[in-house]
């Protein structure tokens, strides 16, 4: 990949980084010998920072805005003014947008980001474009939720407008389930009708005019279920008829949310069937970032396309390199939840499946290691990646692996 950027050799590029694993290959995206590249990261994320970094500042959390501000100020004193800011994890997009506005940097700022982070804003824009969305409302207080349910029926879904990884999502089945006012005072919320159709996710690149490379997958179980102890899987779809409908739907959604410039996207939608068998697709949410879980890995390893590299290119002020439709086999992935609330220490692990009929890659903590209380989809009991000739065979491998895995953990003090 071309690592040149349109900045002078003395430019200072700042990276907000939180992954322990190699979700992003920064040294491929940016020439660290030609630019002063500094990192603000966590103790866990420090492990995957390139050794060629000009400076590294370790803080408690990359979404702790005041800590990040202090770290950036120290790096500016050392390396000079920041010229570009890169943040690829969904949890860091808000902090990055605020810093760009404060430091007068190019790139996505809070106003532009809102349509991809605020669930009420994005669903409103989709509805205005004529896209099917669930009934919804700004959940300012418990009375709004009760009135909404009386109008549209129970159950309803209550969730943070800027949540990630299904944090804080509640399904309310009756008036007694509506939380008290303190929950509504803590952060902005949205209420929506509960949709029973399965959820799919579509990932890829929008060129600014049309869809570039993209893939659609369906979840095995749900993101919310993962927070409650169920495994979470994903299997790419190989049904050409459904893919045709999803392609048209995805183009409309990304365009409605701001399709006038290149962006990487992660779109989620409900997919059911009407009485005549036609796919019924309903918008759920969308983000201008690479999807979570093992998505960046299977795109690189199975399809030969680096979505993280495309996202980094956009934030560095250049067009992502053109890419054809993702090649390779059908891909999938599996996340196993930690058996006890983290932090915890792994006591034992067992997985009775071989690579020949199971995952091609696995990330499993060894006995004695500690699983931290960080959240998200990286620090889990196990992560597996799959490839195969069809959706059916990949799903079979996902299910077999999930049923073969056991882990014992000992709780640790928070």
N, C-alpha and C positions, 0 to 999 in steps of 0.2 A: 504493500500500500504506500502511496505517496505520502511522506511525512512532512512535506513542506507546508508552511502556513504563511498567509500574507501579512507578516509582521517583521520588523527589523530583528537582526540577530540578538539584540539585547532585550527582546521582549520577555516579560515575566508572565507566564501562563500558570494559573492557579487551578488545582484539581481538588474538588471535594470527593473523598473516596471512603467507602465503608466496608467493602467486601473483603473477606479473608481469602477466598478462592480467586481464580483468574477469570472473573466474569468479563473484565475488560483488559485488553493488551495495550496499555497506554504507550509503551515504548515503540509500538508499531504505528501508532496514530500521530505521534509527535516526536520530532528529533530532539532528544534531550541534550545533545551536545551543541545544538544551534540555538536553543532557547533555554532560558532559566525556568525550569518547571518545578514548582513547589507543590506540596501536598498537605492538606489538612485532613487528618484521618483519626481513627481510633486505635487502641492497642491491638485489637483483632485485625483491623484493616492494614495495619503497618506491615504485616507479613507479606502482602502482595504488592507493595509499592516498589517500583523499579529502583534498582540500586544506583541508577544514574540520576536520581532526583537531586535538584540543587539544594533543597531543604525539605524537611518533614516536620510538621507540628502535630503532636498527638494530643487529642482532647477526649473528653468522656463520651461525647456523642456529636455527630456531624449535623444533627438537627437542633442542637443547643445554640441558638442564634448568637447569644452574647459571647459564648466561648469561641465560636467561629470568628466573630468580629475581632476579638482580641488576638486570636492566632493570626488572622490576616494582617492586622495592623503591624504585628511583629515581623511578619514575612516581608511586608512592604518596606519597612525600615531597613531590612537586610538586603533585599533584592531589587528594590525599586517598585514603581507603580505597576499594578496588575493591568495587563492589556486584554486578556481573555480569561474567562472562568468556565471550567468544564465540570459538570455534575451529571452523572449518568444513572444514579439510583433514584427511583421515584421518591424516596423519603428525603432526598436532598434538593429536589427541584425548587421547593418554596424558598429555602434558605438561599440558594443560588440566585433566584430571581430578585430577592430583596437586596442582596449584595451588589448585583449588577446595577440596580437603580441607585444605590447609595454611592457606588464608585464610578457611576456614569460609564458603564461598560456596555459594549454591544451584546446583543443576544436577548433571549427571552426574559421579560420582566413581569412583575406581578399581574399587570393588566392582561397581557397576552396569555400567560399561564393559566389564568382563572378558568378559561373555557375548557381546559384539559385537566384541571384539578378539582374544581368546585362541581360536585355532581348535580346540583340544582341548575347551575349555569349551562352545563353541557346538555342536560336532558331538555332544557328549555330551547336551546338552539336547535337541537335535533327535531323537536316538535314543530318549531317554526318553519323548518325545511320540509315538512310533510312526512317525516320519518315516524314510524310507529314507535311509541314509547308507552310505558306503563303510566296510569294516572299517578300524579305526584303532587306534593305541596311542600313549601318551606315550613318545617316543623318548629315553629317559634316557641311553643309551649305545649303542655299536655292537652289542653282543650282543642288545639288544632288537630292533633292526632285523633282524638275521640270523634270530632266532627267529620274528619276525613273518612274514618272507618264506618261511621253511620251512613255516609254517602256511597262509598264504594264497596263496603263489606270487609269482614275479617277473613283471613289474617292480613296484616299489613307489615311492611318492613320499615324499620327505623334505623337510620345509619348516619354517621358523620359525613358532612358534605365534603370533607377533605381526608377521609380515611384511606388507609392502605392495608392490603392483605386481610381484608374483612375485619379489621379492628373495629370493635364496638357495634357490629351489625346485630340487630335484634329482630326476631320475628315475633310479633304480638298477635295473640289469638283471641283476646277478649279485653274488655275495658280494664280488668284487674291487672293486665300485663303492662299497661302504660306506666313508664317510670315517673318518678317525682320530678319536681321542677329543677332540682339540682343538676340532673343529667342534661337538661336543655340549656342551663346556664353555662355549662362547662365548655361547649363548643357548638357551632351551627350544625343543625341536623336537617335531614330530608326524610319525608315519609312517602312511601310508594305502595301501590297495590302489590300483593304477593303473586308472582307469576310461577306457575308450576312447570313450564316448559324447560327442558335441559338447556344448559349454558354452553356456548362455544366461545372460543377466543380466536381472533384473527390478528396476525402479526405481520409486519412488513414495513415497506418504505413507500411513502407518497412523494412523487417527484416535484410536486407543485402544480402539476397539470393532470396527472393520472396515477394509477397504481403502478408501482415498480414491483419488485419481487415481494410475494406474500404467501402465507400459508394459513389455513384454517384448521383448528383442532377442536375436539370436544373434551370437556372435562369428564373424568371418571370420579364420581363423588363431587363435592363442591368445596370452594375456598372457605366458606363459612363452616362446613363440616370439619375441615382440617383443624380449625381452632377449637373444635369440640372433641378431638381425638380420632377422627376418621382419616384414613390415608387419602391423599390427593394425587390423582393421575391425570394425564393428558395424552390423547392419541390423535394424530393428524387424520383429517378426513380425506377419503379417496373417492367419494361418490361424486361423479362429474356433474350430475344435475344439481345437487345441493351446492356444489362449489360455484356453479354459474350464478345462482341466486345470491350467494354470499359475496361474490365479487362485485355485483352491482350494488348491493346494500352497503358494502364497505366503502366503495367510492363515494356514494352519496353522504355517508356519515362523516368521513374525513374532510370532504369538501365543505360540509355545513359547519364544521367546527373551526375552520380556518385553513382551507386547502390552497392558499395562494403562494405557499412556499414549501420547500422540501422539509419533510419531517419523518422520523420513525414513529410508528404507532403501535399500540396494543388496544384492540377493540374487543369488548365482550357483548354478547347478544344472546337472547333467548331464541331457541329454534323449536317450533312445533309444527303441526300440520293442520291446515284447514280441512273442512269436510271433503273437498274434492282432491285431497292429497297434496295440494300445493304447499311448499314450505311457508310457514308463518314466522317471520323474523322480527323480533322486537328489540330495540336498542336498550342496552343496560348501562354501559359506561365506556369511556375511551380515554387513553392517555397518550401524550406525545413523548413516548419513551419506549425503551425495549421492555418487553414483558418480563415478568419475574419467573421464579422457579428455574428450570433448566433450559429455558428458551434460548438464551444467548449461546449456550453450549451446543445444543442439537443443531442450531442454524449453522454454526461454524463446522462442526464435526460431520454432520450428515449431509448438509446442503451446500457447504462451501461458501457461505455468505456471512460476513461479520456485521451483524446489526449494530453492535456496540461501536464498531469502527465508523459506521455511517452516522450514528448519533453524535459521536465525537467530532466528525468532520463538520457537521452542521453547526455545532457550538463553537468550532474554531473559525467559522466564517467562510468555509468553502463548500462547494457542492459535493455530496457523497459520490464516490466513484460509481459509474453505471454498472448495473448487475442484471443478469438475465433472471428468469424465474428460477427459484431454488431447485437445484438438481438433487439427485440421490434418491434413497429409499424413503419409505414412510417412517417418521420418527415419533417418539413418545417419551414420556418421563414419569417418574413416580417419586413422591415425597412421603416419608413415614413420620408420624408425629412422635414426639418424645413421650414415653409412657408415664412420666410424672412431671409436675410443673418444674421448669428450669428456674434457677441453676441446679444442675445435678451432675453426679459423677457416674460414668458408664461402668456397670459391673460386669455385664456379659452381653455378647452379641452372637446371633446365629442366623444365617441365611442359607437355606437349602435349595439353591438354584445355581446352575452353571451358566457360563457365558454362551454356550452353544444354543440354549433355548431360553435365555434370560437377558439381562442387561449387558450392553457392551461397555458400560462404564458405571462405576459405583463410588460413592463417597460416604464412608461409614466411620464414625468415631471409634477409636480403639478402646478396649477396656482400660479404665484408669483415667481417661481423658474427661474433661469437664465440658458440658454443653451449657453455654452461657444464656442468660436471660436477656436476649437481644430482640427476639421477635423476627418476623419475616420468614423467608423460605430458605435461608442458607443454613442456619444453625438448628438443624432438625435431627431426628434419629438416624435417617439415612436418605440419600438421594441417588436415584438410578436413572440411567438414560438407555433408550432402546432404539433399534432400527430393524426394519423388516420389509417384506414385499407388499404388505397390505395392512389396512387398519385392523382387520380382524386378527391377524397374527400378532401384531404389536399389542393389541389390547389383551390377548390371551397371555402374553409374556408379562404384561403389567400385573394382571390379576394373580398369576402364579407366583410372581416375586413377592407381592404384597402378603399373600397367605403363608409364604415360607419364612417370613422375617419375624424374629423375636429379639427383644432387648430388655435388659433389666438395668435400672438406674437407681442410685441412692440420692435422695434429696439433699441439697446443701442450703445453708442459710442464704437468704436473698442478699 
